[in-house]
Amino acid sequence: MSTLAHVFEAHGIATISLGSVRKQLESGAPPRGLLCNFPLGRPLGVPNDKEFQHKVLAHAFNLLGAEHPLIEEFNETVEEGGAASLSCPLPPRSNEGLHAALDEIRGLRPAYDRAIERYGNRAGTGRVVEVDKIESAVASLIRVVEGTPWKQAGIPGIPSRVAQDIRGYYECAALGLSDHIPAAWSGANWFFDITETGQIVLQARAAMKQAGEKRPIWFYMAPGDR
């Protein structure tokens, strides 16, 4: 992000970088940076709180007048608040002849579609895997768990990026199952702790690690503490 900011600045476009991790923001040395003690993935702090978000943006835009590189810290903190998993009921099994993870994906599709209609595709799929291909992507990870090398399993891209789209499908479906915006990380915890597919992602990740694959291939399939 900071590297891109320097490119824009070199072409006469002023930039402001918002960051939640001090070391990352400082090591990138952006022309202007605002450190926000917010949960990762929530750069403006509080979902659906326009007043709070406007305060963050106003502070950021005030940095445009700086003549020298600087990093300031926003004076309010938003707590993580996401240690627990979401309390989302998963759909019951409808096809006992299908792998449980694939049956789960099919059962969640109506909730996913409701969330897309309500919120748009903010955290859904499409970076690497389109929504209609999520099931086949998970099937490829199941093959990895069963012993197939990842390059031969039909994974439709770099595993870490594919896993992000799979997780996006589930977290978006969770929005369709609940009546509120969940706390930060509670959706991720729900995915990895509760769902069949979350377990498949973790197992495929472990299999790639055990097979000696390069760390960037598998590590970012899940948060580092998993």
Steps between C-alpha positions, in 0.01 A plus 500: 500500500776745596697410189200583284459827690855600406425422134193725507691775677770489232227580247364791702213322677489555876434190708413393854562146623281356777644213698413292806846347563763749612805303383355446153404865458834628627706254293315609186581865575200649316504871411210547742366233730221472755540219753159377613472256789213314338446129425664385178266529203310794650706803392228747605433337833133445572261346244192712421618787724519789253590757763801299618611422146479868404725587795761253375482638147515860620816427698650324197419783259653752740835331436495616139648833608817339635814608317715217635435126551315426821297237680234606749285283725123525516402578858227237542528122519254239380532172689526171315190353662514187287650225713181296481356337193179615339188324611372407155289189443639293215251341261415135567646231276294448187716253306668233709671366190696824458808600697381696804691814397349502153152439637558789739600734216182422307288551809651844565441635150161663577654684797791611283264635235297688765815663635618603152162659432507680835864608528663445161808289442719671759646185650377236260670316218643585161862593566609161368194276521149602390216397724380221269849344516535497879377142525755371248775701674418331831489163324858562388605568860330178607723319250804663661384378842466152352861505377505660155782755451346846476626563147318187385183553702341755268522798737397798284784730603746562781355308799520795739296718264251226426451446873427870545215481249363188666507672837340807341212284378438374853537834675262658249253215557530565873378855441196350331437279803528774762320828556805708597857578394716251694793596720841503335645150448188328630411402143847356443482314831161358403638385166805323642347375827152393394470429128596186309675701232704693755639170620578396143697822444701443818564135414607584144731769636657250740541243221684752279725599787579136576574439131769768513329754276630857512360697793322774296301229319324373812563732794251771404214255451409578861599753769847446638376381839313209344 
